Amino acid sequence: MKKVSIITGGAKGIGAAIGYRLGKQGYAVVIADVDEEAGKYRENHFRGEGIDSFFIKTDVSSEMDVSNMVEKVYGRYGRIDVLVNNAGIGFSGKSIEEQTLDEWRRVIETNLTGVWLCSKYAVKYMKNNGGVIVNIASTRAFQSEPNTEPYSASKGGIIALTHSLAVSLSKYNIRVVSISPGWIDTSRWQVPPRESTLSGLDHGQHLTRRVGKPEDVASLVTFLVSDDASWISGVNFTIDGGMTVKMIYIDENVIQDSLTMLFNDVEVSYQIRKLIEKIKKADNKENIKSKLDELLRSL
Ligand SMILES: NC(=O)c1ccc[n+]([C@@H]2O[C@H](COP(=O)([O-])OP(=O)(O)OC[C@H]3O[C@@H](n4cnc5c(N)ncnc54)[C@H](O)[C@@H]3O)[C@@H](O)[C@H]2O)c1
């Protein structure tokens, strides 16, 4: 019998690539997304590729939407095997003093409460036959840039929710895991697809020398929901091209490497580094400033 997967936020980006991969493996793919236009586009795309696909407009932060969505899926297919809790939103980057309670709640309710709600309702049917829940967290559960409190907290919450659910649901033969992607370029999976605008510096700073693709995450999901992963539950998998294991202390070598990636030219970066060293040592900084001014104007 055909297995059934629900992908929240499956209309665009990482979720769309996950749905595509699971569909190609023979799963029926339910796209549970709040964006109706993109959801219909993706349903047509998948059907055109021979995938049994079904879009249900769903806001994962609404209990009524989630409950209705799960009932519709069960009514249509009679089983639920895989739930990928992928729907998520970012945060504007305002400072903690400027963040509003409404903004905090919106991010937490979508990114974290949505995972809890979809799991709560899907379990009602997943427990009939066992299954796998995959929660998409982020490396930002463990590391931060400034002014990202709601997003980081929501993703940290997913890590804890994952092990908690894994322990509670093992009696139903339901495994629960999380994936923490690093930087993923979703351009090609947007609606409509876009060209990537990434630079050499963006790619080059990864140990793998490239920014991630939605397909990288989809590959891990297909492994984790397969029987080959039947001994894995409750844990998180970081998939980030090695970014989070890289310790960075800023020194001249890091600057030189960054310049090389930026210009894609060793000679130019070497000359700029030499220039920086000379400026550092120079006594007359005013003279240097006017010379730099001259240089800039001549370019
Ligand atoms: N792209 C990255 O670099 C990256 C890195 C780490 C983690 N993530 C996580 O991966 C997941 C997917 O991100 P993406 O980059 O593909 O984003 P995206 O914006 O391309 O896609 C997200 C999808 O979720 C849907 N969505 C948003 N709010 C929803 C709601 N309330 N209910 C249902 N659907 C909703 C959107 O309509 C969209 O289709 C998110 O949880 C995100 O936090 C992304």
The ligand as an ORCA input file, in Angstrom:
! r2SCAN-3c Opt
* xyz 0 1
  N      16.792     28.337      3.869
  C      17.636     28.229      4.873
  O      18.800     28.676      4.791
  C      17.215     27.533      6.152
  C      18.206     27.222      7.085
  C      17.851     26.573      8.264
  C      16.539     26.235      8.494
  N      15.578     26.545      7.590
  C      14.198     26.152      7.898
  O      13.709     25.351      6.849
  C      12.298     25.521      6.737
  C      11.948     25.911      5.298
  O      12.605     27.127      5.005
  P      12.760     27.688      3.506
  O      14.032     28.426      3.467
  O      12.482     26.630      2.535
  O      11.585     28.786      3.529
  P      10.574     29.243      2.379
  O      10.066     30.570      2.826
  O      11.174     29.116      1.035
  O       9.397     28.167      2.504
  C       8.628     28.096      3.674
  C       7.238     27.607      3.325
  O       6.487     27.584      4.551
  C       5.209     28.170      4.287
  N       4.644     28.721      5.526
  C       5.018     29.847      6.190
  N       4.220     30.037      7.254
  C       3.338     29.006      7.277
  C       2.253     28.654      8.116
  N       1.915     29.426      9.165
  N       1.573     27.532      7.837
  C       1.897     26.755      6.764
  N       2.880     27.064      5.916
  C       3.602     28.166      6.175
  C       5.468     29.232      3.228
  O       4.286     29.588      2.538
  C       6.503     28.532      2.352
  O       5.883     27.791      1.324
  C      11.909     26.599      7.764
  O      11.468     25.970      8.947
  C      13.225     27.310      8.009
  O      13.265     27.918      9.275
  C      15.874     27.198      6.420
*
